[in-house]
Amino acid sequence: MTDPKPLVSIIVPVYNAEAYLSYCVDSILTQSYDNLEVILVDDGAKDSSPSICDDYAAKDPRVTVIHQENGGIAKAQNAGLDAAHGDYIAFADNDDILDRRNIEFLLHALLRSGADMSKARWQQFGVSTLDEIEGKASQGAETPKKMTVFRDPLRAYQTVFCKSLRLLGDALGRNTEARYFNEANWCRLYRRELWDGIRFPEGMYAQDVMVAGELYSRMDKVVDIDCVLYYWLQSAGSVTHSKRNYSFYRDNLRAGTANFEHALDQGILPARSYYTAVGSLHEATHAPDFSEHRDEHTLDEDTVRSLIARLSAPRKLVCAALRMIRLAEKQVYDRRIKNMK
């Protein structure tokens, strides 16, 4: 018999987040759906984050805290997955805010549709609007008017990623935005079994990108709900926005080439992975420590070149065109989003 109110495990890796952690955890503990297991994984934080986590565990029996030596976000996520007891799995970053009805809506969509993963929309915000966003999220989103179920999520991941083309598709009545998602693990709800045998590779930056291909290949259906349920803090200190040494770019390159090959093996156009691999290969040359890694870069050039050679001429043209569109969009994103105050 299906549990009428199944347990949902929410995994939150925590590292030096004392300024924002309470906003995140409070938004989780005040969810309208309350049968939760909240796993806070202290990844060897040096500030007061560990004691903040312990305080929450002392006050709410739904909270479990794991303290470990610093090993990076992948190690923290894996520790959370290993400890999770829920039938469904969600993730949150330690400085983001969940809408009060996040789990309620994501779980309802998943159960109603029979999908493997549910997802919703998210909104970026800057530190200056933190209290405003907290108030908005605490009110709870209105019941979404639209729920879209689609199959072949790996194909959607690889081919639906340019914002301008998604807007065009929506204008033409194709509901393209509903099929868009990236490799981020937040603002999703997964059936637990999807993670059986999958763990994030530890010691690299692009851990979420690296598992994306295999994870999405396991899914038959994904359901999208058309409402904002997650608020993503844009911080200049985040890894994505600040870390620009060679290893950052090379990890993204490795993840991109792995997914490129995986998509080819599945007969899917690897457009997103083409963008990731080619872009990371180029951007790595601007890393301050590039001169120390020229030999590695030469080998990576050969790897990318050999993968692109497996594409037909028309497919190469499509991938290159989508990359140019996305690069133009990225310039707009960098100006408007990454510099949010």
Protein Blocks (a to p, Z undefined) as FASTA:
>chain_A
ZZfbdcdddddddehkllmmmmmmmmmmmpfblcdcdddddehiablmlmmmmmmmmmpm
kbccdddddebjklmmmmmmmmpcbfbdcdddfkbccdfklmmmmmmmmmmnopabdcdd
dddddfklmmmmmmmmmnopaddfbdcddehkllmmmmmmbfklmmmmmmnonommmmgc
cfbfghiacdfklmgopacdehiaklmmmmmmmmmmmpmbdcdddddfbdcdddfkbmkl
mmccfklmmmmmmmmmmmmmmmmmnopackklmmmmmmmmmmmmmpfklmmmmmmmmmmm
mmmmmmmmmpcfklmmmmmmmmmmmmmmmmmmmmmmmmpZZ
